[in-house]
Structure formats: structure tokens, C-alpha cells
Amino acid sequence: MKMTLQSYRKMDRNIWIRFIGESINGIAMMMLMPFFALYMSDKVAHFWQVGVVMAMGPVAGVLGSLIGGKLADQYGRKPIMILSMVGNGLVMIGFVFFDGFYPFLIMSSFFGLFNSLFHPAASAMVADVTDEEGRTEAFGLLRMGHNIGAAVGPLLGASVVFVSKSVIFIIAAASVFIYSICLALLLAETLPKNVKAKEQKDSVSAKEKLPSMFTVLVKDKILFLYIITGIVISMGFSQTEGMLPLHFKQQLPALSDAENPYPYLMAFNGALVVLFQFAISKWASTRPLGRVMLYGAILFGFGLLAVGWLPLWFAKLHFSFWSILVFLIVIYGIYTVGEMLLSPVQMTFVANIAPEHLRGTYMGAASLQWIVGSAAGPIFAGFLLDRHLGQILFSILGIGCLIAGVIYLSLDQWAAEAKKKNETLHRTEKATVKRA
């Protein structure tokens, strides 16, 4: 406990500002998100349309990811984060005034665009103020803040969403605006001074000095393979964060919408992260990243397989609501441990392989895995759920996660070898210069 308190005290002020903001914003957002797919399923004719709406945000987010990281390296982390939050708030207000399939498509697109600007800049800021040993703990703390919202938000949303969706959107928008004000007033800019001075000295050629995200992907094969591998993990997340309630609705027809297990599982997931994320992140920070990602992917994949198949047997054996909930909570606990192992370590891995002056660009490139997975996942799920093939959906993703874990282990080993080789080359060059 003493070591944990010491770790808390060492956290940079910017990390704590973001922790508080993520907690407040997470409560409001998670009031809405667990019920969004169910709400839209009543407004459109097919599940694939729900999937398309949910996928439009990540699709539009590709543009934000292309430019967000580079803008954060060029103009600073703080202004890009504030721009993103203000844009998200305006989009949330838009959901109050527009309704239907096509308006939802437009709102989802803008939401994805603004949201994708935030994460590369925010992740680069964390990398700026932490060393390699402390990054996993810092990313874990921020996940804990977000999951305070995941623990409280769904239960609050369950009491409001069937009365008025407008209230939830207004609360979410207000929280985003408050968060943006806090960032503007309290957050310190963390763009490395040597990078900032260099950009100010030669602003004309600054764009040429910073490579594009595509250039980085072509040159860094480890980053490229990491992103391709992470798409499967991201597709798994996209199901549990959006389409899973539709799977439960199909497979458990005897349960009413109010008895859908999903909001309770989300609340349990958030509570576990709040209670144990920091301790798990601290444990993971002293272990090889590849092994931690392997362990996380195995537990994560097992959880997906279980939530895919168990509801079928619950329905056949006529389990009661409380029996179903208890079994699913146990499975979701295993899934959550995998999630807690994976998420902060993934961000640490990218931060560690990124050059200092390209942290924002690397984080923007890494976010492509979430954008592609979050776009492809709901569409893929909607297509299979329309055909009542939810078990096939979760089987493919669960097995894919197990394979991803093995690949992560190999990537970490390659990254360690590349780092050792570069350090040796650097020492040789310095010795040559001294002799000359």
C-alpha cells in the first residue's frame, strides 16, 4: 500500500487533471453508450443499420487520426485536446435536435472526427511527463478514471434512458464542455522544449521535418504489425462496448429490456477497473510488456468466447435472470482482468518505441487499430446478428485475440532487439567521433 501511495504522489499534475476530467466525463458518457445500440435498434429496420451508424464515427476518425498526431507534435498537446472536447460537446447537443438514421450517421461522423483528435495528443502528453517505468502506471490510472464512469454511468443511465434520451445527451455535452474548460485553465503544455524551439525557429520547413503518419508506418515495421494485430482486439472491444446488448436480446428472448444483463456487466467492469487497475498496472510495469499483453489477450479472448456461447445454453436450460447474471458476472470478471492487462501496456509499448519528437504521430498511428476495429466490428456484427449468428461472431474474435497475444509477444522481443542494436550503433558512432 505504501508503494502504491508513493506512486500516486509521483504522478505529474497533468495526469491528475486528466484523471479527474476522465472520471466526470466517463460518468456522463457511460450513461448513454450502453443503451445507444438498443435505442437505435428501435428506430431503424435492421441491425446492420445500427452497425453502420456506430461504424461511421471510427470511419470519420481516420481523418482525425491522420492529422491529429502530427498537429499535436507541431502545435502542442493542449490546443488539440481542447478543440476535440469542444467539438464533441457540440455534436452531443446535435443529438438532441436531430433524430433518425441519416442524421445519426452525420452526428456519428463528426463525433468520430473530433474524438480521434483527442487521443493521440492526450497519449503523447502522458508519454512526455513519464519515464518508461512509470508509463504503464500512468495509463492505468487514467483508465481507472474512465472506469469510474463505467461503474456509475450505466446504472444512472438505466433510470433515465427510457424516460428521455435528451437529458442524457445534455448531461454528456455539459460534462464535455466542463472538461474542456478545465483543460484550458489548468493543463500545462508538455510538447518537449527542444522540439518546440526547433519548430518556432524554422516554422516554414516544420511540416517537412515531421514525417506523415504513413511514412512512419512504412519505415517502422514493428509499429505497422502492432497496429494490424491490434485491429482484432479493437473489434472485440467494439462488441462488448456496443453490440453485446443486441446479442443478449437475441439469445435471451425471455428477458425484458430492463433485464438485459449488459448495463450490470458494464457497471461491474467499471468497478473492477476502479478497484484493481492501478495495482495491476503497477504489477505489469515490472514485467516484460510482451508477456503481459499475451496474458491479457488470452483472458480477453476467453471472455469473448464465453459471452458468445453461454447465452445460448442459458436459454435452452431456462436459467433465471439472477442465475444468468451471476454466471455472466464471473465471465466478465475474467474478461475485465484481460482488459486491465492489455490496455495500459499497449499504450506503453507504443510510447516506448516512439522517438521523442514523433510521439504524437506514433500515437495517432497507433489509434488506427481502434478506428479500423471500431468501424469494422459493428458492421461485421450487424451482418452476423441479422442472421442470428452471434456465436460465430464471438468465436472468430475470441480465437483472433488468442492469436494476437502470441504476435504481441514476438513484437516485444523484436522491439527489444532493435533497441539494443540502436544503442550499440549509437555508442560506436560516439566512439568514432571521439577518436576523430
C-alpha positions, 0 to 999 in steps of 0.5 A: 500500500505504501508503494502504491501511495508513493506512486500516486504522489509521483504522478505529474499534475497533468495526469491528475487533471486528466484523471479527474476530467476522465472520471466526470466525463466517463460518468456522463458518457457511460450513461448513454453508450450502453443503451445507444445500440438498443435505442437505435435498434428501435428506430431503424429496420435492421441491425446492420443499420445500427452497425453502420451508424456506430461504424461511421464515427471510427470511419470519420476518425481516420481523418482525425487520426491522420492529422491529429498526431502530427498537429499535436507534435507541431502545435502542442498537446493542449490546443488539440485536446481542447478543440476535440472536447469542444467539438464533441460537446457540440455534436452531443447537443446535435443529438438532441435536435436531430433524430433518425438514421441519416442524421445519426450517421452525420452526428456519428461522423463528426463525433468520430472526427473530433474524438480521434483528435483527442487521443493521440495528443492526450497519449503523447502528453502522458508519454512526455511527463513519464519515464518508461517505468512509470508509463504503464502506471500512468495509463492505468490510472487514467483508465481507472478514471474512465472506469469510474464512469463505467461503474456509475454511468450505466446504472444512472443511465438505466433510470433515465434512458427510457424516460428521455434520451435528451437529458442524457445527451445534455448531461454528456455535452455539459460534462464535455464542455466542463472538461474542456474548460478545465483543460484550458485553465489548468493543463500545462503544455508538455510538447518537449522544449527542444522540439518546440524551439526547433519548430518556432525557429524554422516554422516554414520547413516544420511540416517537412521535418515531421514525417506523415503518419504513413511514412512512419508506418512504412519505415517502422515495421514493428509499429505497422504489425502492432497496429494490424494485430491490434485491429482484432482486439479493437473489434472485440472491444467494439462488441462488448462496448456496443453490440453485446446488448443486441446479442443478449436480446437475441439469445435471451428472448425471455428477458425484458429490456430492463433485464438485459444483463449488459448495463450490470456487466458494464457497471461491474467492469467499471468497478473492477477497473476502479478497484484493481487497475492501478495495482495491476498496472503497477504489477505489469510495469515490472514485467516484460510488456510482451508477456503481459499483453499475451496474458491479457489477450488470452483472458480477453479472448476467453471472455469473448468466447464465453459471452458468445456461447453461454447465452445460448445454453442459458436459454435452452436450460431456462436459467433465471435472470439472477442465475444468468447474471451471476454466471455472466458476472464471473465471465466478465470478471475474467474478461475485465482482468484481460482488459486491465492487462492489455490496455495500459501496456499497449499504450506503453509499448507504443510510447516506448518505441516512439522517438521523442519528437514523433510521439504524437504521430506514433500515437495517432498511428497507433489509434488506427487499430481502434478506428479500423476495429471500431468501424469494422466490428459493428458492421461485421456484427450487424451482418452476423446478428441479422442472421442470428449468428452471434456465436460465430461472431464471438468465436472468430474474435475470441480465437483472433485475440488468442492469436494476437497475444502470441504476435504481441509477444514476438513484437516485444522481443523484436522491439527489444532487439532493435533497441539494443542494436540502436544503442550499440550503433549509437555508442560506436558512432560516439566512439568514432567521433571521439577518436576523430 
